[in-house]
Amino acid sequence: MGERKPFMAANWKMNLSLDEAEDLLTKLTKATIDFKRVDLLVAPPFTILQLAREILAGTEILLAGQNMHWEKNGAYTGEISPLMLKEAGCSHVILGHSERRTLFFESNDIVNRKVDAALSEGLIPIICIGETLQEREENKTSDIIRIQLEESLKTSCQRRSLPNHVILAYEPVWAIGTGRTATPQQAQEVHSFIRLWIKNTFDHKTGQAIKILYGGSVRPDNSKELMSQPDIDGSLIGGASLSAESFLSIVRFYEA
C-alpha cells in the first residue's frame, strides 16, 4: 500500500428503508474510527442521499452515488445526473459495477462516457472492473481486465492522463454476493496487473498513486489478510456493509 491511505466503501445497493438507513448511519457517525488510517465512504440508494447528507454533515465520512447518467440534464426518465449527485452532497460515484454491466447491459463505452462526465463535473469515479467465472477458468482474466481498462478509460488513455484521485475497484464477478472470495494471492495478482497497466499506460507516479480496491464477498474474517497485500488499497463492500457491526469490523482492519 505504501503511502496510499486505505479506502473502505460501502455499497448498499437496493437495500434499507429510511428508518434502517438512519439507524445504520447514526451508528457509523458514533463509532470510533481512526480517520488518519482509513477513509470511509457510503453509497446508499438515491432516495437516502439527502438523509445521509444530513446525518453525515460535520463528519469525515464520504458520500457517493451508486450510478449516474453522463448528461447534465434532459429527457432521461429514471436517471440522475452528476450535478444532481453533487447537489445531494456526493463527492464520489460508483461506475461500471458488474451488476450494471450484466443486468443493465452497460458497455465499456457507456462507462467511459460516465467517467468523463464525472471528472468534468468534479465527482471522483470509483470504476469497477472484473471477470466472470468462465473467463477466469479459461485463463482470460488478464485480457478481460486489460480490455475493460482500455475501453472504460478510453478518453483518459487517449489523453495519456489519469487524475490521481480516480479510484479503481477490482470485483471478480464470480465472487460478488456468492460467498466466494478470491484468495488474497489471487486478488493481489490482478491488482498488481492493474497497477502495472496504469504505470505503462500513463506513468509511474500515477500508477503508484491510484487506489485499487477489492470487492467480492469481503467479510470481517478475510479483510485483514486482503488488506495486507501490497497493491490492495481498500474494499468495496456490499452485503457486509448493511450491518454496522460487520462493516466496522472490516473498516477497523488495522486494529486486528
LINMOPE-V858323 format. One line per field, one symbol per residue. psi: psi as a letter, one per 20 degrees, with the letter a starting at -180 (. if undefined). A space follows every 10 residues. Layout:
psi = ???
//
This chain:
psi = hcjppqoppo oibmqprggg gggggghghi qopniiiqqp qqnrqhiigg gggghipirj pqpqqirrri qhrammpirq rhhhgghijq hrppqkqhhh gghjkprhgg ggghgggghh jjqopopqqq qrgghghjkj gggggggggg hhkgghghik poqiiqpqoo nphijojiip pqqhggghgg gggghhgggh herggghhhp poqpqnlprh iihghgiiqh jojaqopdhi iipgggghhg hkhii.
//
